[in-house]
């Protein structure tokens, strides 16, 4: 609902309610409820799949009544998911849901004021931009973009609008992460010298959908619309439903998991992107036809672009064939470490007196402490309907109401996408990827990275 329409409805309701209140002796609270019913935010679903079903649905249900939101439409190009989404939301909302064959149909009918975007990884930025152009606020899943062309276009279009866009980087709505950010930026932690990020699982069927692949027929969906701006290729139900295993539909481990963790690096450090990235890995275990690696180790250099003597290193390691589903984020300074799995600050590895004195330095050992005012740590490869996501969706809903910037605005998505795309460039080319600040382009071997080119020898 655009602001003009909202204001008209609200003012009309106020005028009518005011007269009625005078006649009937109603309280302000009584007729505020009438106004609220007329100011309901109508939400649409862009892409009804696992992420939306398992995460957005339960988290939205936690808050929709209090904040006066309503789901009214589902858009999905596969008829099975479209019908399933409409049926689920009809049960939840207790009213009919409009099932749309595609996003244009939903937007042309002026059905919605806001949308959830939870489509394939490579579609997120373009679908968010499409929604904003239709006048809608957006909750957009990560990774935000998988090419810089999409990343730049979406950032420009969203920034030129007045729409509220929340990127699904839910760590930004976790109280322990907020306390960690404040602690690091206070200077008490010292300069960040290194960050270790890991995300390991042992899940042979992670991102596989064999039953759905067997059900999907080309005539039941819109393959051309699915491809969007990707190079044309013949219909492949695996690349439609198991897209996280195949470039150029997803970068896999960097886009899915690293994008969460590298976002905290940008947030805590105030830096917007790496200076360079190198990566190594391969498909070592799950040889099921996938193209994206099942094991990766990436090393990042961060710091001021014009001051190579200052900075720190970040490592990201991920494997899908051995792991306890306990992602780790550990920040190091010369005085110790901050561990976001345990929410502990400790002097582990700090500079003791015996090492400092001979070098003419002062000892630096962080005091043993816990991050205060924290909720239980949420650290799982299943980033589903947890407290972090619930907080994050609520923050978006509140910002749709208040028109304030959400915890993870589009700039956060733009930044994590630079890191993700740089990592993927290093993966695909086997070379160091760097970022050109002036052109906002990723460079490999002194030339712009071409994401759809085959770099294999």
C-alpha positions in Angstrom: 0.0 0.0 0.0 1.6 3.3 -1.0 1.9 6.1 1.6 -0.8 8.3 0.0 -3.3 5.5 0.1 -2.3 4.6 3.7 -2.7 8.3 4.8 -6.1 8.6 3.1 -7.5 5.5 4.7 -6.0 6.3 8.1 -7.3 9.9 8.1 -10.8 8.8 6.9 -10.9 6.2 9.7 -9.8 8.8 12.2 -12.5 11.2 11.2 -15.2 8.6 11.2 -14.0 7.0 14.4 -13.8 10.4 16.1 -17.4 11.2 15.4 -18.5 7.7 16.5 -16.4 8.0 19.6 -18.1 11.2 20.6 -21.5 9.7 20.1 -20.8 6.4 21.8 -18.3 7.4 24.4 -15.6 5.0 23.1 -12.1 5.3 24.2 -9.1 6.1 21.9 -8.0 2.5 22.3 -11.3 1.2 21.0 -11.2 3.1 17.7 -7.5 2.7 17.3 -8.3 -1.0 16.7 -10.6 0.1 13.8 -7.9 2.2 12.3 -5.4 -0.8 12.6 -7.7 -3.1 10.6 -7.7 -0.6 7.7 -4.0 -0.2 7.9 -3.1 -3.9 7.5 0.1 -4.7 5.6 -0.7 -7.1 2.8 2.2 -9.6 2.3 3.0 -11.7 -0.8 5.3 -14.7 -1.1 7.8 -14.7 -3.9 9.0 -18.3 -4.2 7.4 -21.0 -2.0 10.0 -23.5 -1.1 11.9 -25.0 1.9 13.4 -21.8 3.3 10.0 -20.0 3.3 8.1 -22.9 4.7 10.5 -23.9 7.5 11.6 -20.4 8.6 9.6 -17.4 7.3 6.2 -19.0 8.1 6.7 -19.8 11.8 8.6 -16.5 12.4 5.9 -14.4 10.7 3.2 -16.2 12.7 5.0 -15.1 15.9 4.3 -11.4 15.2 1.7 -10.9 12.5 -1.3 -10.3 14.8 0.5 -7.8 17.0 1.8 -5.8 14.1 -1.3 -6.2 11.9 0.3 -8.0 8.9 -1.5 -10.5 6.6 -0.4 -12.9 3.9 -2.7 -12.5 0.9 -0.8 -14.0 -2.2 1.7 -16.6 -3.2 3.7 -16.3 -6.5 5.6 -19.4 -7.8 6.2 -20.4 -11.4 5.8 -24.2 -10.5 2.2 -25.0 -10.1 2.8 -27.6 -7.4 4.5 -25.2 -5.1 2.1 -22.4 -6.0 -0.8 -24.5 -4.9 0.9 -25.8 -1.8 1.8 -22.3 -0.7 -1.7 -21.0 -1.2 -3.1 -23.9 0.7 -0.7 -23.6 3.7 -1.2 -19.8 4.0 -5.0 -20.3 3.7 -4.9 -22.6 6.7 -2.7 -20.2 8.6 -4.6 -17.0 7.8 -8.1 -18.5 7.6 -9.0 -16.8 4.4 -8.4 -17.3 0.7 -5.0 -16.7 -0.8 -4.4 -15.5 -4.4 -2.2 -17.9 -6.2 -0.2 -16.1 -8.9 1.6 -17.8 -11.8 4.4 -15.2 -11.7 5.5 -12.0 -10.0 4.1 -9.7 -12.7 0.7 -11.1 -12.2 0.9 -10.4 -8.5 2.2 -6.9 -8.9 -0.1 -6.0 -11.8 -3.1 -6.9 -9.6 -1.9 -4.5 -6.8 -2.4 -7.3 -4.3 0.5 -6.7 -1.9 2.4 -4.0 0.0 5.4 -6.2 1.0 7.0 -9.5 0.0 9.2 -12.3 1.2 11.8 -13.2 -1.5 13.0 -16.7 -1.1 13.7 -17.9 -4.6 16.9 -19.4 -6.1 20.2 -17.8 -4.9 20.9 -16.1 -8.3 17.4 -14.6 -8.4 17.3 -12.8 -5.0 18.7 -9.4 -6.1 16.7 -9.2 -9.3 13.5 -10.2 -7.5 14.1 -7.7 -4.7 14.6 -5.0 -7.4 11.5 -6.0 -9.2 9.5 -5.8 -5.9 10.8 -2.4 -5.1 9.9 -1.1 -8.6 6.4 -2.4 -7.9 6.3 -0.3 -4.7 6.7 -3.1 -2.2 8.9 -3.4 0.9 11.0 -6.6 0.8 12.5 -9.2 3.1 15.1 -10.8 0.9 17.0 -14.0 1.6 20.8 -14.2 1.2 23.0 -14.4 -0.7 21.8 -11.1 -2.1 23.6 -11.4 -5.4 25.9 -13.8 -7.2 27.2 -11.4 -9.9 28.4 -7.8 -9.6 26.1 -6.8 -12.5 23.0 -7.9 -10.5 24.5 -6.6 -7.2 25.1 -3.1 -8.6 21.7 -2.9 -10.4 19.8 -3.9 -7.3 21.7 -1.6 -5.0 21.1 1.4 -7.3 17.4 0.7 -7.8 16.7 0.0 -4.1 18.7 3.1 -2.9 16.7 5.3 -5.4 13.4 4.1 -3.8 11.9 4.7 -0.4 11.2 1.0 0.2 12.3 -0.9 3.3 14.5 -3.8 2.3 15.8 -6.3 4.9 18.5 -8.8 3.9 18.2 -12.2 5.6 21.4 -11.8 7.5 19.8 -12.7 10.8 22.9 -12.4 12.9 22.3 -8.7 12.8 19.2 -9.2 15.0 21.1 -11.3 17.6 21.7 -9.6 20.9 25.1 -11.4 21.4 26.3 -10.1 18.0 25.2 -6.5 19.0 27.2 -6.8 22.2 30.2 -8.2 20.4 30.1 -5.3 17.8 29.9 -2.7 20.6 32.8 -4.4 22.4 35.1 -4.5 19.4 34.2 -0.9 18.3 34.8 0.4 21.8 38.6 -0.3 21.4 38.7 -2.6 24.4 39.3 -5.7 22.2 42.3 -4.1 20.4 42.7 -4.2 16.7 41.3 -7.3 14.9 44.3 -9.3 13.7 42.5 -12.4 12.4 39.1 -14.0 12.1 38.5 -17.7 11.8 35.1 -18.8 10.3 34.1 -22.5 9.9 30.9 -24.2 8.9 31.1 -28.0 8.7 28.3 -30.6 8.3 28.1 -34.2 7.3 25.0 -34.4 5.2 25.1 -36.3 1.9 21.6 -35.1 1.0 22.2 -31.4 1.9 20.6 -29.4 -1.0 19.5 -32.5 -2.8 15.8 -32.9 -3.7 15.5 -36.2 -5.6 11.8 -36.7 -4.9 10.9 -33.3 -6.1 13.2 -33.6 -9.1 11.3 -36.7 -10.2 8.0 -34.8 -9.9 9.0 -31.7 -11.8 7.9 -31.5 -15.5 8.9 -28.6 -17.8 5.2 -28.0 -18.8 4.3 -27.4 -15.1 6.7 -24.5 -14.7 8.3 -21.6 -16.7 11.9 -22.6 -17.4 12.7 -19.4 -19.4 11.4 -17.2 -16.6 13.4 -19.3 -14.1 16.7 -18.6 -16.0 16.2 -14.8 -15.9 19.5 -13.4 -17.1 21.5 -16.6 -16.9 22.8 -18.1 -20.2 20.2 -20.3 -21.8 20.4 -24.1 -21.4 18.0 -26.9 -21.8 15.5 -27.7 -19.0 17.2 -29.5 -16.1 15.0 -30.2 -13.0 18.2 -30.7 -10.9 19.4 -27.2 -11.7 15.9 -25.9 -10.9 15.5 -27.6 -7.6 19.1 -28.4 -6.5 20.4 -25.1 -7.7 22.8 -24.7 -4.8 24.9 -27.5 -6.3 25.4 -25.8 -9.7 27.0 -22.6 -10.9 25.8 -20.2 -12.3 22.6 -20.7 -10.2 24.5 -20.6 -6.9 28.1 -20.3 -5.7 27.2 -23.1 -3.1 29.2 -22.9 0.1 30.3 -19.2 -0.2 26.8 -17.9 -1.0 24.9 -20.1 1.4 27.0 -20.2 4.5 30.0 -17.9 4.2 27.6 -14.9 3.4 26.2 -15.2 6.9 29.6 -15.2 8.7 31.5 -12.7 6.5 28.7 -10.2 7.1 29.7 -10.0 10.8 33.3 -9.2 9.7 32.0 -6.2 7.7 29.7 -5.2 10.5 32.2 -5.4 13.3 35.2 -3.9 11.4 33.3 -1.2 9.4 35.0 -2.4 6.2 32.8 -3.0 3.2 34.7 -5.8 1.4 37.9 -7.8 1.2 41.0 -6.4 -0.5 41.7 -9.8 -2.0 40.6 -13.5 -1.8 42.3 -16.8 -2.7 40.6 -20.2 -2.4 41.3 -23.9 -2.7 39.1 -27.0 -2.5 37.1 -29.4 -4.6 34.5 -32.1 -4.7 36.2 -34.7 -2.5 33.3 -36.9 -1.3 29.8 -36.3 -2.8 30.3 -37.2 -6.5 26.6 -36.9 -7.4 26.9 -34.7 -10.5 27.3 -31.5 -8.6 29.6 -28.7 -9.9 30.0 -26.6 -6.7 32.6 -27.8 -4.3 31.8 -29.9 -1.2 35.0 -28.6 0.5 36.5 -25.1 0.5 39.1 -23.1 2.2 39.2 -19.4 1.4 41.7 -16.7 2.7 40.8 -13.0 2.7 42.9 -9.9 3.2 40.9 -7.1 4.8 42.0 -3.5 5.6 42.0 0.1 4.3 42.3 0.1 0.5 45.0 2.7 0.5 47.0 1.4 3.4 48.2 -2.2 2.7 50.4 -2.0 5.9 47.3 -2.2 8.0 44.7 -4.9 8.0 43.9 -8.5 9.1 43.3 -11.9 7.7 40.0 -13.8 7.6 39.8 -17.6 6.8 36.6 -19.5 5.9 36.6 -23.2 5.9 33.6 -25.4 5.1 33.2 -29.1 4.4 30.0 -31.1 3.8 31.4 -34.6 4.6 32.5 -34.3 8.2 31.1 -31.9 10.8 29.0 -31.4 13.9 26.8 -28.6 12.5 28.3 -26.1 14.8 29.5 -23.1 12.8 32.2 -21.1 14.5 33.2 -17.4 14.5 36.3 -16.5 16.5 37.9 -13.0 16.4 41.5 -12.6 17.5 43.4 -9.6 18.7 46.9 -9.3 20.2 45.2 -9.5 23.6 43.2 -12.6 23.2 40.0 -13.8 21.5 36.2 -13.3 21.2 34.4 -16.5 20.6 30.8 -16.1 19.3 30.0 -19.8 19.9 30.6 -19.5 23.6 30.0 -15.7 23.9 33.2 -15.5 25.8 36.1 -13.0 25.8 39.3 -14.6 26.9 43.1 -13.8 27.1 43.8 -17.0 25.1 46.9 -16.3 22.9 47.3 -12.8 24.2 50.6 -11.0 24.8 52.0 -12.0 28.2 54.6 -10.1 30.2 57.4 -12.6 29.5 57.0 -12.0 25.7 56.2 -8.3 25.9 59.0 -7.1 28.2 62.0 -8.2 26.0 60.3 -6.4 23.1 59.8 -3.2 25.0 56.1 -3.6 24.9 53.3 -3.6 27.5 51.5 -6.9 28.2 48.1 -7.1 26.7 45.7 -9.8 28.1 42.0 -9.4 27.7 40.1 -10.0 31.0 38.1 -13.2 31.1 34.4 -12.2 30.6 31.1 -13.0 29.0 29.2 -10.9 26.5 26.4 -9.4 28.6 22.7 -9.4 28.0 22.8 -12.2 25.5 20.3 -14.8 24.4 21.3 -18.5 24.0 23.7 -18.9 21.1 22.1 -20.0 17.9 24.7 -21.8 15.8 23.4 -24.4 13.5 23.6 -25.2 9.8 19.8 -25.3 10.0 19.1 -21.6 9.9 15.4 -22.2 10.2 12.6 -20.9 12.4 15.0 -20.0 15.3 15.0 -17.0 17.6 17.5 -15.0 15.5 15.3 -15.3 12.4 12.2 -14.5 14.4 13.9 -11.3 15.7 15.0 -10.4 12.3 11.6 -10.8 10.6 10.0 -8.8 13.4 12.6 -6.1 12.9 11.6 -5.9 9.3 7.9 -5.8 10.1 8.5 -3.0 12.6 10.5 -1.0 10.1 7.8 -1.4 7.5 5.6 0.3 10.0 8.1 3.0 11.2 9.9 3.5 7.9 13.2 3.3 9.8 16.2 1.4 8.4 16.2 -2.3 9.3 19.1 -4.1 11.0 20.4 -5.5 7.7 19.8 -2.9 5.0 20.6 -3.4 1.3 24.2 -2.2 1.8 24.8 -5.2 4.0 23.7 -7.5 1.2 25.8 -5.6 -1.3 28.9 -6.0 0.8 28.5 -9.7 1.6 27.9 -10.3 -2.1 31.2 -8.6 -3.0 33.0 -11.1 -0.7 30.9 -14.0 -2.0 31.5 -13.2 -5.7 35.2 -12.6 -5.1 35.4 -16.0 -3.5 33.6 -17.6 -6.4 35.9 -15.8 -8.8 38.9 -17.3 -7.0 37.2 -20.8 -7.1 36.4 -20.6 -10.8 39.7 -19.2 -12.0 42.2 -20.6 -9.5 43.6 -17.1 -9.1 43.6 -14.3 -6.6 40.5 -12.0 -6.9 40.8 -8.3 -6.0 38.2 -5.5 -5.9 38.4 -2.4 -7.9 37.0 0.4 -5.7 36.5 2.8 -8.6 34.6 0.5 -11.0 33.0 -1.6 -8.3 34.3 -4.6 -10.3 36.0 -7.8 -9.3 39.4 -8.3 -11.0 41.3 -11.5 -11.8 44.7 -11.3 -13.4 44.2 -7.6 -14.1 41.0 -8.1 -16.0 37.3 -7.9 -14.9 36.0 -11.3 -13.8 33.6 -12.8 -16.3 31.2 -14.9 -14.3 29.8 -17.0 -17.1 33.1 -17.7 -18.9 34.6 -21.1 -18.6 38.0 -20.7 -17.0 38.9 -24.4 -17.0 42.0 -25.3 -19.1 
